[in-house]
Amino acid sequence: MSFNTEKDLIKVLGWTKTFKLIYIIKQMNEGKSKDQILDSLDGLIKPKSFNSYINQIERIRSDIRFV
């Protein structure tokens, strides 16, 4: 399955999860490390949840074409 637009990803994962994933992916595309991203989200997401999002990104990254 390919995600050509944000809307495709929203249909599968829902709004909240999708926008968290998109935010993290955009930060990674800017060259930030996982630790830098987690530090910038201090208080907004727990490390365990963040790692769960990172794992999901790694699984579907090649299917995401719009970011």
mmCIF file of the N, C-alpha and C atoms, coordinates in Angstrom:
data_MODEL
# 
_entry.id   MODEL 
# 
loop_
_atom_site.group_PDB 
_atom_site.id 
_atom_site.type_symbol 
_atom_site.label_atom_id 
_atom_site.label_alt_id 
_atom_site.label_comp_id 
_atom_site.label_asym_id 
_atom_site.label_entity_id 
_atom_site.label_seq_id 
_atom_site.pdbx_PDB_ins_code 
_atom_site.Cartn_x 
_atom_site.Cartn_y 
_atom_site.Cartn_z 
_atom_site.occupancy 
_atom_site.B_iso_or_equiv 
_atom_site.pdbx_formal_charge 
_atom_site.auth_seq_id 
_atom_site.auth_comp_id 
_atom_site.auth_asym_id 
_atom_site.auth_atom_id 
_atom_site.pdbx_PDB_model_num 
ATOM 1   N N  . MET A 1 1  ? 0.845  -1.184 0.000  1.00 0.00 ? 1  MET A N  1 
ATOM 2   C CA . MET A 1 1  ? 0.000  0.000  0.000  1.00 0.00 ? 1  MET A CA 1 
ATOM 3   C C  . MET A 1 1  ? 0.878  1.230  0.000  1.00 0.00 ? 1  MET A C  1 
ATOM 4   N N  . SER A 1 2  ? 0.532  2.195  -0.810 1.00 0.00 ? 2  SER A N  1 
ATOM 5   C CA . SER A 1 2  ? 1.270  3.451  -0.879 1.00 0.00 ? 2  SER A CA 1 
ATOM 6   C C  . SER A 1 2  ? 0.423  4.585  -0.325 1.00 0.00 ? 2  SER A C  1 
ATOM 7   N N  . PHE A 1 3  ? 1.105  5.545  0.278  1.00 0.00 ? 3  PHE A N  1 
ATOM 8   C CA . PHE A 1 3  ? 0.449  6.733  0.791  1.00 0.00 ? 3  PHE A CA 1 
ATOM 9   C C  . PHE A 1 3  ? 0.956  7.906  -0.033 1.00 0.00 ? 3  PHE A C  1 
ATOM 10  N N  . ASN A 1 4  ? 0.186  8.310  -1.017 1.00 0.00 ? 4  ASN A N  1 
ATOM 11  C CA . ASN A 1 4  ? 0.599  9.380  -1.914 1.00 0.00 ? 4  ASN A CA 1 
ATOM 12  C C  . ASN A 1 4  ? 0.250  10.761 -1.389 1.00 0.00 ? 4  ASN A C  1 
ATOM 13  N N  . THR A 1 5  ? -0.719 10.828 -0.489 1.00 0.00 ? 5  THR A N  1 
ATOM 14  C CA . THR A 1 5  ? -1.114 12.110 0.095  1.00 0.00 ? 5  THR A CA 1 
ATOM 15  C C  . THR A 1 5  ? -1.341 11.922 1.587  1.00 0.00 ? 5  THR A C  1 
ATOM 16  N N  . GLU A 1 6  ? -1.383 13.037 2.306  1.00 0.00 ? 6  GLU A N  1 
ATOM 17  C CA . GLU A 1 6  ? -1.683 12.973 3.736  1.00 0.00 ? 6  GLU A CA 1 
ATOM 18  C C  . GLU A 1 6  ? -3.066 12.355 3.950  1.00 0.00 ? 6  GLU A C  1 
ATOM 19  N N  . LYS A 1 7  ? -3.983 12.655 3.051  1.00 0.00 ? 7  LYS A N  1 
ATOM 20  C CA . LYS A 1 7  ? -5.352 12.145 3.169  1.00 0.00 ? 7  LYS A CA 1 
ATOM 21  C C  . LYS A 1 7  ? -5.371 10.614 3.141  1.00 0.00 ? 7  LYS A C  1 
ATOM 22  N N  . ASP A 1 8  ? -4.525 9.999  2.309  1.00 0.00 ? 8  ASP A N  1 
ATOM 23  C CA . ASP A 1 8  ? -4.441 8.534  2.265  1.00 0.00 ? 8  ASP A CA 1 
ATOM 24  C C  . ASP A 1 8  ? -4.030 7.972  3.624  1.00 0.00 ? 8  ASP A C  1 
ATOM 25  N N  . LEU A 1 9  ? -3.063 8.616  4.251  1.00 0.00 ? 9  LEU A N  1 
ATOM 26  C CA . LEU A 1 9  ? -2.585 8.165  5.551  1.00 0.00 ? 9  LEU A CA 1 
ATOM 27  C C  . LEU A 1 9  ? -3.639 8.393  6.633  1.00 0.00 ? 9  LEU A C  1 
ATOM 28  N N  . ILE A 1 10 ? -4.345 9.512  6.562  1.00 0.00 ? 10 ILE A N  1 
ATOM 29  C CA . ILE A 1 10 ? -5.407 9.811  7.533  1.00 0.00 ? 10 ILE A CA 1 
ATOM 30  C C  . ILE A 1 10 ? -6.511 8.768  7.452  1.00 0.00 ? 10 ILE A C  1 
ATOM 31  N N  . LYS A 1 11 ? -6.860 8.347  6.231  1.00 0.00 ? 11 LYS A N  1 
ATOM 32  C CA . LYS A 1 11 ? -7.905 7.336  6.063  1.00 0.00 ? 11 LYS A CA 1 
ATOM 33  C C  . LYS A 1 11 ? -7.555 6.041  6.784  1.00 0.00 ? 11 LYS A C  1 
ATOM 34  N N  . VAL A 1 12 ? -6.281 5.684  6.796  1.00 0.00 ? 12 VAL A N  1 
ATOM 35  C CA . VAL A 1 12 ? -5.854 4.422  7.397  1.00 0.00 ? 12 VAL A CA 1 
ATOM 36  C C  . VAL A 1 12 ? -5.604 4.556  8.899  1.00 0.00 ? 12 VAL A C  1 
ATOM 37  N N  . LEU A 1 13 ? -4.949 5.627  9.313  1.00 0.00 ? 13 LEU A N  1 
ATOM 38  C CA . LEU A 1 13 ? -4.507 5.736  10.703 1.00 0.00 ? 13 LEU A CA 1 
ATOM 39  C C  . LEU A 1 13 ? -5.310 6.705  11.566 1.00 0.00 ? 13 LEU A C  1 
ATOM 40  N N  . GLY A 1 14 ? -6.098 7.566  10.972 1.00 0.00 ? 14 GLY A N  1 
ATOM 41  C CA . GLY A 1 14 ? -6.834 8.567  11.744 1.00 0.00 ? 14 GLY A CA 1 
ATOM 42  C C  . GLY A 1 14 ? -6.025 9.849  11.871 1.00 0.00 ? 14 GLY A C  1 
ATOM 43  N N  . TRP A 1 15 ? -6.703 10.911 12.314 1.00 0.00 ? 15 TRP A N  1 
ATOM 44  C CA . TRP A 1 15 ? -6.099 12.243 12.371 1.00 0.00 ? 15 TRP A CA 1 
ATOM 45  C C  . TRP A 1 15 ? -4.933 12.346 13.338 1.00 0.00 ? 15 TRP A C  1 
ATOM 46  N N  . THR A 1 16 ? -5.156 11.997 14.585 1.00 0.00 ? 16 THR A N  1 
ATOM 47  C CA . THR A 1 16 ? -4.168 12.242 15.626 1.00 0.00 ? 16 THR A CA 1 
ATOM 48  C C  . THR A 1 16 ? -2.867 11.509 15.349 1.00 0.00 ? 16 THR A C  1 
ATOM 49  N N  . LYS A 1 17 ? -2.958 10.227 15.103 1.00 0.00 ? 17 LYS A N  1 
ATOM 50  C CA . LYS A 1 17 ? -1.757 9.429  14.871 1.00 0.00 ? 17 LYS A CA 1 
ATOM 51  C C  . LYS A 1 17 ? -1.033 9.900  13.608 1.00 0.00 ? 17 LYS A C  1 
ATOM 52  N N  . THR A 1 18 ? -1.792 10.208 12.581 1.00 0.00 ? 18 THR A N  1 
ATOM 53  C CA . THR A 1 18 ? -1.198 10.652 11.321 1.00 0.00 ? 18 THR A CA 1 
ATOM 54  C C  . THR A 1 18 ? -0.388 11.924 11.502 1.00 0.00 ? 18 THR A C  1 
ATOM 55  N N  . PHE A 1 19 ? -0.929 12.897 12.187 1.00 0.00 ? 19 PHE A N  1 
ATOM 56  C CA . PHE A 1 19 ? -0.213 14.154 12.316 1.00 0.00 ? 19 PHE A CA 1 
ATOM 57  C C  . PHE A 1 19 ? 1.005  14.041 13.217 1.00 0.00 ? 19 PHE A C  1 
ATOM 58  N N  . LYS A 1 20 ? 0.968  13.158 14.192 1.00 0.00 ? 20 LYS A N  1 
ATOM 59  C CA . LYS A 1 20 ? 2.169  12.913 14.987 1.00 0.00 ? 20 LYS A CA 1 
ATOM 60  C C  . LYS A 1 20 ? 3.252  12.289 14.108 1.00 0.00 ? 20 LYS A C  1 
ATOM 61  N N  . LEU A 1 21 ? 2.863  11.307 13.294 1.00 0.00 ? 21 LEU A N  1 
ATOM 62  C CA . LEU A 1 21 ? 3.819  10.667 12.390 1.00 0.00 ? 21 LEU A CA 1 
ATOM 63  C C  . LEU A 1 21 ? 4.388  11.672 11.397 1.00 0.00 ? 21 LEU A C  1 
ATOM 64  N N  . ILE A 1 22 ? 3.527  12.480 10.804 1.00 0.00 ? 22 ILE A N  1 
ATOM 65  C CA . ILE A 1 22 ? 3.977  13.472 9.819  1.00 0.00 ? 22 ILE A CA 1 
ATOM 66  C C  . ILE A 1 22 ? 4.941  14.465 10.460 1.00 0.00 ? 22 ILE A C  1 
ATOM 67  N N  . TYR A 1 23 ? 4.628  14.916 11.667 1.00 0.00 ? 23 TYR A N  1 
ATOM 68  C CA . TYR A 1 23 ? 5.513  15.859 12.360 1.00 0.00 ? 23 TYR A CA 1 
ATOM 69  C C  . TYR A 1 23 ? 6.900  15.244 12.564 1.00 0.00 ? 23 TYR A C  1 
ATOM 70  N N  . ILE A 1 24 ? 6.934  14.020 13.052 1.00 0.00 ? 24 ILE A N  1 
ATOM 71  C CA . ILE A 1 24 ? 8.214  13.352 13.311 1.00 0.00 ? 24 ILE A CA 1 
ATOM 72  C C  . ILE A 1 24 ? 8.974  13.136 12.004 1.00 0.00 ? 24 ILE A C  1 
ATOM 73  N N  . ILE A 1 25 ? 8.285  12.707 10.954 1.00 0.00 ? 25 ILE A N  1 
ATOM 74  C CA . ILE A 1 25 ? 8.935  12.485 9.664  1.00 0.00 ? 25 ILE A CA 1 
ATOM 75  C C  . ILE A 1 25 ? 9.522  13.789 9.117  1.00 0.00 ? 25 ILE A C  1 
ATOM 76  N N  . LYS A 1 26 ? 8.772  14.885 9.218  1.00 0.00 ? 26 LYS A N  1 
ATOM 77  C CA . LYS A 1 26 ? 9.275  16.168 8.721  1.00 0.00 ? 26 LYS A CA 1 
ATOM 78  C C  . LYS A 1 26 ? 10.516 16.602 9.498  1.00 0.00 ? 26 LYS A C  1 
ATOM 79  N N  . GLN A 1 27 ? 10.515 16.367 10.807 1.00 0.00 ? 27 GLN A N  1 
ATOM 80  C CA . GLN A 1 27 ? 11.680 16.704 11.620 1.00 0.00 ? 27 GLN A CA 1 
ATOM 81  C C  . GLN A 1 27 ? 12.888 15.864 11.207 1.00 0.00 ? 27 GLN A C  1 
ATOM 82  N N  . MET A 1 28 ? 12.644 14.579 10.927 1.00 0.00 ? 28 MET A N  1 
ATOM 83  C CA . MET A 1 28 ? 13.725 13.692 10.481 1.00 0.00 ? 28 MET A CA 1 
ATOM 84  C C  . MET A 1 28 ? 14.263 14.150 9.122  1.00 0.00 ? 28 MET A C  1 
ATOM 85  N N  . ASN A 1 29 ? 13.367 14.590 8.245  1.00 0.00 ? 29 ASN A N  1 
ATOM 86  C CA . ASN A 1 29 ? 13.776 15.074 6.925  1.00 0.00 ? 29 ASN A CA 1 
ATOM 87  C C  . ASN A 1 29 ? 14.617 16.346 7.012  1.00 0.00 ? 29 ASN A C  1 
ATOM 88  N N  . GLU A 1 30 ? 14.435 17.099 8.089  1.00 0.00 ? 30 GLU A N  1 
ATOM 89  C CA . GLU A 1 30 ? 15.241 18.311 8.305  1.00 0.00 ? 30 GLU A CA 1 
ATOM 90  C C  . GLU A 1 30 ? 16.617 17.977 8.866  1.00 0.00 ? 30 GLU A C  1 
ATOM 91  N N  . GLY A 1 31 ? 16.868 16.690 9.093  1.00 0.00 ? 31 GLY A N  1 
ATOM 92  C CA . GLY A 1 31 ? 18.179 16.267 9.556  1.00 0.00 ? 31 GLY A CA 1 
ATOM 93  C C  . GLY A 1 31 ? 18.311 16.117 11.060 1.00 0.00 ? 31 GLY A C  1 
ATOM 94  N N  . LYS A 1 32 ? 17.217 16.244 11.780 1.00 0.00 ? 32 LYS A N  1 
ATOM 95  C CA . LYS A 1 32 ? 17.282 16.108 13.237 1.00 0.00 ? 32 LYS A CA 1 
ATOM 96  C C  . LYS A 1 32 ? 17.353 14.631 13.618 1.00 0.00 ? 32 LYS A C  1 
ATOM 97  N N  . SER A 1 33 ? 18.093 14.363 14.670 1.00 0.00 ? 33 SER A N  1 
ATOM 98  C CA . SER A 1 33 ? 18.200 12.992 15.163 1.00 0.00 ? 33 SER A CA 1 
ATOM 99  C C  . SER A 1 33 ? 16.963 12.648 15.991 1.00 0.00 ? 33 SER A C  1 
ATOM 100 N N  . LYS A 1 34 ? 16.781 11.379 16.244 1.00 0.00 ? 34 LYS A N  1 
ATOM 101 C CA . LYS A 1 34 ? 15.647 10.936 17.055 1.00 0.00 ? 34 LYS A CA 1 
ATOM 102 C C  . LYS A 1 34 ? 15.699 11.564 18.444 1.00 0.00 ? 34 LYS A C  1 
ATOM 103 N N  . ASP A 1 35 ? 16.901 11.647 19.017 1.00 0.00 ? 35 ASP A N  1 
ATOM 104 C CA . ASP A 1 35 ? 17.051 12.250 20.346 1.00 0.00 ? 35 ASP A CA 1 
ATOM 105 C C  . ASP A 1 35 ? 16.694 13.732 20.338 1.00 0.00 ? 35 ASP A C  1 
ATOM 106 N N  . GLN A 1 36 ? 17.095 14.445 19.292 1.00 0.00 ? 36 GLN A N  1 
ATOM 107 C CA . GLN A 1 36 ? 16.763 15.868 19.187 1.00 0.00 ? 36 GLN A CA 1 
ATOM 108 C C  . GLN A 1 36 ? 15.258 16.070 19.074 1.00 0.00 ? 36 GLN A C  1 
ATOM 109 N N  . ILE A 1 37 ? 14.618 15.221 18.298 1.00 0.00 ? 37 ILE A N  1 
ATOM 110 C CA . ILE A 1 37 ? 13.163 15.339 18.129 1.00 0.00 ? 37 ILE A CA 1 
ATOM 111 C C  . ILE A 1 37 ? 12.462 15.056 19.447 1.00 0.00 ? 37 ILE A C  1 
ATOM 112 N N  . LEU A 1 38 ? 12.869 13.991 20.122 1.00 0.00 ? 38 LEU A N  1 
ATOM 113 C CA . LEU A 1 38 ? 12.250 13.650 21.402 1.00 0.00 ? 38 LEU A CA 1 
ATOM 114 C C  . LEU A 1 38 ? 12.457 14.769 22.419 1.00 0.00 ? 38 LEU A C  1 
ATOM 115 N N  . ASP A 1 39 ? 13.665 15.345 22.461 1.00 0.00 ? 39 ASP A N  1 
ATOM 116 C CA . ASP A 1 39 ? 13.932 16.447 23.381 1.00 0.00 ? 39 ASP A CA 1 
ATOM 117 C C  . ASP A 1 39 ? 13.060 17.658 23.075 1.00 0.00 ? 39 ASP A C  1 
ATOM 118 N N  . SER A 1 40 ? 12.815 17.924 21.784 1.00 0.00 ? 40 SER A N  1 
ATOM 119 C CA . SER A 1 40 ? 11.993 19.079 21.411 1.00 0.00 ? 40 SER A CA 1 
ATOM 120 C C  . SER A 1 40 ? 10.522 18.859 21.764 1.00 0.00 ? 40 SER A C  1 
ATOM 121 N N  . LEU A 1 41 ? 10.131 17.599 21.934 1.00 0.00 ? 41 LEU A N  1 
ATOM 122 C CA . LEU A 1 41 ? 8.746  17.269 22.282 1.00 0.00 ? 41 LEU A CA 1 
ATOM 123 C C  . LEU A 1 41 ? 8.585  17.033 23.784 1.00 0.00 ? 41 LEU A C  1 
ATOM 124 N N  . ASP A 1 42 ? 9.537  17.501 24.554 1.00 0.00 ? 42 ASP A N  1 
ATOM 125 C CA . ASP A 1 42 ? 9.546  17.291 26.001 1.00 0.00 ? 42 ASP A CA 1 
ATOM 126 C C  . ASP A 1 42 ? 8.198  17.637 26.625 1.00 0.00 ? 42 ASP A C  1 
ATOM 127 N N  . GLY A 1 43 ? 7.604  16.663 27.271 1.00 0.00 ? 43 GLY A N  1 
ATOM 128 C CA . GLY A 1 43 ? 6.325  16.865 27.932 1.00 0.00 ? 43 GLY A CA 1 
ATOM 129 C C  . GLY A 1 43 ? 5.115  16.617 27.046 1.00 0.00 ? 43 GLY A C  1 
ATOM 130 N N  . LEU A 1 44 ? 5.316  16.506 25.744 1.00 0.00 ? 44 LEU A N  1 
ATOM 131 C CA . LEU A 1 44 ? 4.201  16.296 24.826 1.00 0.00 ? 44 LEU A CA 1 
ATOM 132 C C  . LEU A 1 44 ? 3.991  14.832 24.487 1.00 0.00 ? 44 LEU A C  1 
ATOM 133 N N  . ILE A 1 45 ? 5.045  14.035 24.619 1.00 0.00 ? 45 ILE A N  1 
ATOM 134 C CA . ILE A 1 45 ? 4.951  12.618 24.293 1.00 0.00 ? 45 ILE A CA 1 
ATOM 135 C C  . ILE A 1 45 ? 5.936  11.857 25.185 1.00 0.00 ? 45 ILE A C  1 
ATOM 136 N N  . LYS A 1 46 ? 5.510  10.711 25.643 1.00 0.00 ? 46 LYS A N  1 
ATOM 137 C CA . LYS A 1 46 ? 6.385  9.893  26.482 1.00 0.00 ? 46 LYS A CA 1 
ATOM 138 C C  . LYS A 1 46 ? 7.363  9.139  25.589 1.00 0.00 ? 46 LYS A C  1 
ATOM 139 N N  . PRO A 1 47 ? 8.565  8.882  26.089 1.00 0.00 ? 47 PRO A N  1 
ATOM 140 C CA . PRO A 1 47 ? 9.573  8.186  25.281 1.00 0.00 ? 47 PRO A CA 1 
ATOM 141 C C  . PRO A 1 47 ? 9.089  6.847  24.717 1.00 0.00 ? 47 PRO A C  1 
ATOM 142 N N  . LYS A 1 48 ? 8.332  6.104  25.483 1.00 0.00 ? 48 LYS A N  1 
ATOM 143 C CA . LYS A 1 48 ? 7.836  4.810  25.000 1.00 0.00 ? 48 LYS A CA 1 
ATOM 144 C C  . LYS A 1 48 ? 6.900  5.009  23.797 1.00 0.00 ? 48 LYS A C  1 
ATOM 145 N N  . SER A 1 49 ? 6.030  6.001  23.860 1.00 0.00 ? 49 SER A N  1 
ATOM 146 C CA . SER A 1 49 ? 5.128  6.311  22.741 1.00 0.00 ? 49 SER A CA 1 
ATOM 147 C C  . SER A 1 49 ? 5.922  6.806  21.537 1.00 0.00 ? 49 SER A C  1 
ATOM 148 N N  . PHE A 1 50 ? 6.906  7.644  21.794 1.00 0.00 ? 50 PHE A N  1 
ATOM 149 C CA . PHE A 1 50 ? 7.746  8.167  20.712 1.00 0.00 ? 50 PHE A CA 1 
ATOM 150 C C  . PHE A 1 50 ? 8.432  7.017  19.982 1.00 0.00 ? 50 PHE A C  1 
ATOM 151 N N  . ASN A 1 51 ? 8.987  6.078  20.740 1.00 0.00 ? 51 ASN A N  1 
ATOM 152 C CA . ASN A 1 51 ? 9.662  4.932  20.122 1.00 0.00 ? 51 ASN A CA 1 
ATOM 153 C C  . ASN A 1 51 ? 8.694  4.079  19.317 1.00 0.00 ? 51 ASN A C  1 
ATOM 154 N N  . SER A 1 52 ? 7.458  3.995  19.761 1.00 0.00 ? 52 SER A N  1 
ATOM 155 C CA . SER A 1 52 ? 6.437  3.275  19.014 1.00 0.00 ? 52 SER A CA 1 
ATOM 156 C C  . SER A 1 52 ? 6.187  3.956  17.662 1.00 0.00 ? 52 SER A C  1 
ATOM 157 N N  . TYR A 1 53 ? 6.127  5.290  17.669 1.00 0.00 ? 53 TYR A N  1 
ATOM 158 C CA . TYR A 1 53 ? 5.947  6.039  16.421 1.00 0.00 ? 53 TYR A CA 1 
ATOM 159 C C  . TYR A 1 53 ? 7.156  5.860  15.501 1.00 0.00 ? 53 TYR A C  1 
ATOM 160 N N  . ILE A 1 54 ? 8.349  5.885  16.064 1.00 0.00 ? 54 ILE A N  1 
ATOM 161 C CA . ILE A 1 54 ? 9.565  5.687  15.270 1.00 0.00 ? 54 ILE A CA 1 
ATOM 162 C C  . ILE A 1 54 ? 9.537  4.308  14.611 1.00 0.00 ? 54 ILE A C  1 
ATOM 163 N N  . ASN A 1 55 ? 9.150  3.288  15.357 1.00 0.00 ? 55 ASN A N  1 
ATOM 164 C CA . ASN A 1 55 ? 9.076  1.936  14.793 1.00 0.00 ? 55 ASN A CA 1 
ATOM 165 C C  . ASN A 1 55 ? 8.070  1.871  13.647 1.00 0.00 ? 55 ASN A C  1 
ATOM 166 N N  . GLN A 1 56 ? 6.935  2.531  13.823 1.00 0.00 ? 56 GLN A N  1 
ATOM 167 C CA . GLN A 1 56 ? 5.929  2.534  12.763 1.00 0.00 ? 56 GLN A CA 1 
ATOM 168 C C  . GLN A 1 56 ? 6.435  3.290  11.532 1.00 0.00 ? 56 GLN A C  1 
ATOM 169 N N  . ILE A 1 57 ? 7.113  4.393  11.750 1.00 0.00 ? 57 ILE A N  1 
ATOM 170 C CA . ILE A 1 57 ? 7.679  5.157  10.642 1.00 0.00 ? 57 ILE A CA 1 
ATOM 171 C C  . ILE A 1 57 ? 8.670  4.291  9.862  1.00 0.00 ? 57 ILE A C  1 
ATOM 172 N N  . GLU A 1 58 ? 9.506  3.570  10.583 1.00 0.00 ? 58 GLU A N  1 
ATOM 173 C CA . GLU A 1 58 ? 10.493 2.717  9.915  1.00 0.00 ? 58 GLU A CA 1 
ATOM 174 C C  . GLU A 1 58 ? 9.822  1.628  9.083  1.00 0.00 ? 58 GLU A C  1 
ATOM 175 N N  . ARG A 1 59 ? 8.669  1.130  9.539  1.00 0.00 ? 59 ARG A N  1 
ATOM 176 C CA . ARG A 1 59 ? 7.957  0.094  8.791  1.00 0.00 ? 59 ARG A CA 1 
ATOM 177 C C  . ARG A 1 59 ? 7.302  0.630  7.520  1.00 0.00 ? 59 ARG A C  1 
ATOM 178 N N  . ILE A 1 60 ? 6.752  1.851  7.574  1.00 0.00 ? 60 ILE A N  1 
ATOM 179 C CA . ILE A 1 60 ? 5.971  2.360  6.435  1.00 0.00 ? 60 ILE A CA 1 
ATOM 180 C C  . ILE A 1 60 ? 6.669  3.465  5.664  1.00 0.00 ? 60 ILE A C  1 
ATOM 181 N N  . ARG A 1 61 ? 7.851  3.854  6.056  1.00 0.00 ? 61 ARG A N  1 
ATOM 182 C CA . ARG A 1 61 ? 8.556  5.002  5.453  1.00 0.00 ? 61 ARG A CA 1 
ATOM 183 C C  . ARG A 1 61 ? 8.668  4.882  3.935  1.00 0.00 ? 61 ARG A C  1 
ATOM 184 N N  . SER A 1 62 ? 8.988  3.717  3.446  1.00 0.00 ? 62 SER A N  1 
ATOM 185 C CA . SER A 1 62 ? 9.155  3.557  1.996  1.00 0.00 ? 62 SER A CA 1 
ATOM 186 C C  . SER A 1 62 ? 7.838  3.700  1.239  1.00 0.00 ? 62 SER A C  1 
ATOM 187 N N  . ASP A 1 63 ? 6.710  3.564  1.930  1.00 0.00 ? 63 ASP A N  1 
ATOM 188 C CA . ASP A 1 63 ? 5.394  3.701  1.293  1.00 0.00 ? 63 ASP A CA 1 
ATOM 189 C C  . ASP A 1 63 ? 4.882  5.143  1.308  1.00 0.00 ? 63 ASP A C  1 
ATOM 190 N N  . ILE A 1 64 ? 5.521  6.003  2.082  1.00 0.00 ? 64 ILE A N  1 
ATOM 191 C CA . ILE A 1 64 ? 5.074  7.390  2.198  1.00 0.00 ? 64 ILE A CA 1 
ATOM 192 C C  . ILE A 1 64 ? 5.778  8.215  1.131  1.00 0.00 ? 64 ILE A C  1 
ATOM 193 N N  . ARG A 1 65 ? 5.006  8.799  0.248  1.00 0.00 ? 65 ARG A N  1 
ATOM 194 C CA . ARG A 1 65 ? 5.574  9.510  -0.888 1.00 0.00 ? 65 ARG A CA 1 
ATOM 195 C C  . ARG A 1 65 ? 5.369  11.036 -0.827 1.00 0.00 ? 65 ARG A C  1 
ATOM 196 N N  . PHE A 1 66 ? 4.543  11.518 0.079  1.00 0.00 ? 66 PHE A N  1 
ATOM 197 C CA . PHE A 1 66 ? 4.179  12.927 0.053  1.00 0.00 ? 66 PHE A CA 1 
ATOM 198 C C  . PHE A 1 66 ? 5.021  13.804 0.952  1.00 0.00 ? 66 PHE A C  1 
ATOM 199 N N  . VAL A 1 67 ? 5.806  13.247 1.849  1.00 0.00 ? 67 VAL A N  1 
ATOM 200 C CA . VAL A 1 67 ? 6.603  14.074 2.772  1.00 0.00 ? 67 VAL A CA 1 
ATOM 201 C C  . VAL A 1 67 ? 7.994  14.236 2.237  1.00 0.00 ? 67 VAL A C  1 
# 
